[in-house]
Amino acid sequence: MLAALLHDVAKPETARSVDGRLRFFEHDAKGAVRAETIMRGLRLSGEQIASAATMIRQHLRPGHLASSGEPVTDKAAYRFFRDLGEHAPGLLVLCWGDHASYLPQPRLARLLGAACDEPPRSVSRIRPEEARKTVRHLQLVSMLLRRFFDRDRAPVPVRLLNGGEVMKALNIPPGPRIGDILERLREAQAEGEVLTRQAALEFIARL
């Protein structure tokens, strides 16, 4: 609730006119800092403050995914859930409410129809009169929410190997490379390229 209330708190101070259009550069990052100050003044817990600030700082991220006009890859979805963790569903609900408020409810219901039962469409396939950016954004949010709650497909795959196993398999010493290898492995898992421990060992051997 607090994240929804405060997510645009820095818009007034970041407002700039660019080519006749009002823009709010860095209002997400600056808003998170301002919101933290407000919430500390309300004597909220550190956990509450951190949770709301994370969602405020990241609230433009689904929009960035949607604005590309391209299908959202499994790797992009994995990175979103990896970075947001437990805050992902709350952020997605916030983003839904934020963008759904752009249109009157009857028109929104008419435009969406069954759209959110489909994969996100490219912007070019949605007619201009359909408020295409809003529809595209809500489609993407819906898809990510379904992915998060899909019991058969974890948004962040379970680790198939740990750092020690990587060092042993590749005969390499501890260091930053281990983390890089593990992250590439998790991305390959998210894309469905690696499904078993044996496949994971074969994958890292090729890196």
C-alpha positions as CSV (number, residue, x, y, z in Angstrom):
1,M,0.0,0.0,0.0
2,L,2.8,2.5,0.9
3,A,4.7,1.6,-2.2
4,A,1.6,2.4,-4.3
5,L,1.0,5.6,-2.4
6,L,4.6,6.9,-2.7
7,H,5.8,5.4,-6.0
8,D,5.6,8.7,-7.8
9,V,6.5,10.9,-4.9
10,A,9.6,12.4,-6.7
11,K,7.8,13.4,-9.9
12,P,7.3,17.0,-8.9
13,E,11.1,17.5,-8.3
14,T,12.2,15.6,-11.4
15,A,9.7,17.1,-13.9
16,R,11.3,18.4,-17.0
17,S,9.9,19.5,-20.3
18,V,11.6,17.8,-23.3
19,D,10.3,18.7,-26.8
20,G,7.0,19.8,-25.3
21,R,6.6,16.6,-23.4
22,L,6.7,16.4,-19.6
23,R,9.3,13.8,-18.4
24,F,10.4,12.6,-15.0
25,F,13.9,11.3,-15.3
26,E,15.1,9.2,-12.3
27,H,11.9,9.7,-10.4
28,D,12.0,6.0,-9.5
29,A,15.5,6.1,-7.8
30,K,14.9,9.5,-6.2
31,G,11.4,8.5,-5.2
32,A,12.8,5.5,-3.3
33,V,15.1,7.7,-1.3
34,R,12.4,10.3,-0.5
35,A,10.0,7.5,0.4
36,E,12.5,6.0,2.9
37,T,12.8,9.4,4.6
38,I,9.0,9.7,4.8
39,M,8.6,6.1,6.2
40,R,11.3,6.6,8.8
41,G,9.4,9.6,10.0
42,L,6.4,7.4,10.4
43,R,8.5,5.0,12.5
44,L,7.9,2.0,10.2
45,S,10.1,-1.1,10.6
46,G,13.2,-1.5,8.6
47,E,11.7,-4.4,6.8
48,Q,8.6,-2.3,5.7
49,I,10.8,0.5,4.6
50,A,13.1,-1.7,2.6
51,S,10.2,-3.6,0.9
52,A,8.4,-0.4,-0.2
53,A,11.6,1.3,-1.3
54,T,12.6,-1.7,-3.4
55,M,9.2,-1.7,-5.2
56,I,9.4,2.1,-5.8
57,R,13.0,1.9,-7.1
58,Q,12.0,-0.9,-9.5
59,H,8.4,0.2,-10.5
60,L,9.4,1.2,-14.0
61,R,11.0,-2.1,-14.8
62,P,7.9,-3.9,-16.1
63,G,7.2,-0.9,-18.3
64,H,10.7,-1.2,-19.8
65,L,10.1,-4.8,-20.6
66,A,6.8,-4.0,-22.2
67,S,8.0,-1.0,-24.2
68,S,10.5,-3.0,-26.3
69,G,7.6,-4.4,-28.3
70,E,9.3,-7.8,-28.5
71,P,8.3,-11.0,-26.8
72,V,9.7,-11.3,-23.2
73,T,12.3,-14.0,-23.1
74,D,12.6,-16.6,-20.4
75,K,16.0,-15.0,-19.5
76,A,14.4,-11.6,-19.1
77,A,11.6,-13.0,-16.9
78,Y,14.2,-14.9,-14.8
79,R,16.3,-11.7,-14.2
80,F,13.2,-9.8,-13.2
81,F,12.2,-12.4,-10.6
82,R,15.9,-12.9,-9.5
83,D,16.3,-9.2,-8.8
84,L,12.9,-8.6,-7.2
85,G,12.6,-11.8,-5.2
86,E,9.7,-11.8,-2.7
87,H,8.8,-8.2,-3.8
88,A,7.9,-9.3,-7.4
89,P,4.1,-10.0,-6.9
90,G,3.6,-6.8,-4.9
91,L,5.4,-4.8,-7.6
92,L,3.4,-6.4,-10.4
93,V,0.1,-5.6,-8.6
94,L,1.3,-2.0,-8.1
95,C,2.1,-1.7,-11.8
96,W,-1.2,-3.2,-12.9
97,G,-3.1,-0.6,-10.8
98,D,-0.8,2.2,-12.0
99,H,-1.4,1.5,-15.7
100,A,-5.0,0.4,-15.4
101,S,-5.8,3.8,-14.0
102,Y,-4.9,5.5,-17.3
103,L,-8.2,4.5,-18.8
104,P,-11.9,4.5,-17.7
105,Q,-12.8,1.1,-16.3
106,P,-15.5,0.3,-19.0
107,R,-13.1,1.1,-21.8
108,L,-10.3,-0.9,-20.1
109,A,-12.5,-3.9,-19.8
110,R,-13.5,-3.7,-23.4
111,L,-10.0,-3.3,-24.7
112,L,-8.5,-6.1,-22.6
113,G,-11.1,-8.7,-23.2
114,A,-9.2,-12.0,-23.4
115,A,-5.9,-10.2,-24.1
116,C,-4.5,-11.1,-20.7
117,D,-5.1,-14.8,-21.4
118,E,-2.6,-14.5,-24.3
119,P,1.1,-14.0,-24.4
120,P,2.0,-10.3,-24.7
121,R,1.6,-9.2,-28.3
122,S,4.0,-6.9,-30.1
123,V,2.9,-3.3,-30.0
124,S,2.6,-3.3,-33.8
125,R,-0.2,-5.9,-33.7
126,I,-2.4,-3.8,-31.4
127,R,-4.5,-1.1,-33.2
128,P,-3.6,2.5,-32.2
129,E,-7.2,3.1,-31.0
130,E,-6.8,0.3,-28.4
131,A,-4.5,2.4,-26.2
132,R,-1.9,-0.1,-27.2
133,K,0.8,0.8,-24.7
134,T,-1.5,0.2,-21.8
135,V,-2.8,-3.1,-23.2
136,R,0.7,-4.3,-23.8
137,H,1.8,-3.3,-20.3
138,L,-1.1,-5.1,-18.6
139,Q,-0.6,-8.2,-20.8
140,L,3.0,-8.3,-19.6
141,V,2.2,-7.9,-16.0
142,S,-0.5,-10.6,-16.3
143,M,2.0,-13.0,-17.9
144,L,4.6,-12.3,-15.1
145,L,2.1,-12.9,-12.4
146,R,1.0,-16.2,-13.9
147,R,4.7,-17.2,-14.2
148,F,5.3,-16.3,-10.5
149,F,2.4,-18.5,-9.3
150,D,2.9,-21.4,-11.8
151,R,3.6,-24.3,-9.5
152,D,5.1,-26.3,-12.3
153,R,7.6,-23.7,-13.3
154,A,9.6,-21.8,-10.6
155,P,10.3,-18.2,-11.5
156,V,13.8,-18.6,-10.2
157,P,15.1,-22.2,-10.9
158,V,16.5,-24.3,-8.0
159,R,20.2,-24.5,-8.1
160,L,21.5,-27.7,-9.8
161,L,25.1,-27.1,-8.7
162,N,26.8,-25.1,-6.0
163,G,30.1,-23.3,-6.0
164,G,32.1,-26.1,-4.6
165,E,30.8,-28.5,-7.2
166,V,31.7,-26.1,-10.0
167,M,35.2,-25.7,-8.7
168,K,35.6,-29.5,-8.4
169,A,34.1,-30.2,-11.9
170,L,36.2,-27.6,-13.6
171,N,39.3,-27.9,-11.4
172,I,39.4,-24.1,-10.8
173,P,40.1,-22.0,-7.7
174,P,37.6,-19.8,-5.8
175,G,37.0,-16.4,-7.4
176,P,34.5,-14.2,-9.2
177,R,34.4,-16.6,-12.1
178,I,32.4,-19.1,-10.0
179,G,29.6,-16.7,-9.5
180,D,29.5,-15.9,-13.2
181,I,29.3,-19.6,-14.1
182,L,26.5,-20.2,-11.6
183,E,24.6,-17.2,-13.0
184,R,24.9,-18.4,-16.6
185,L,23.8,-21.8,-15.5
186,R,20.7,-20.4,-13.8
187,E,19.8,-18.4,-17.0
188,A,20.2,-21.6,-19.0
189,Q,17.9,-23.4,-16.6
190,A,15.3,-20.6,-16.9
191,E,15.4,-20.9,-20.7
192,G,14.8,-24.7,-20.5
193,E,18.2,-25.5,-21.9
194,V,19.4,-27.3,-18.7
195,L,17.0,-29.5,-16.7
196,T,19.2,-32.0,-14.8
197,R,22.4,-32.1,-12.8
198,Q,24.2,-34.0,-15.5
199,A,23.1,-31.5,-18.1
200,A,24.4,-28.7,-15.8
201,L,27.8,-30.3,-15.6
202,E,28.0,-30.6,-19.3
203,F,26.8,-27.0,-19.7
204,I,29.5,-25.5,-17.5
205,A,32.2,-27.7,-19.1
206,R,31.4,-25.8,-22.4
207,L,31.8,-22.4,-20.9
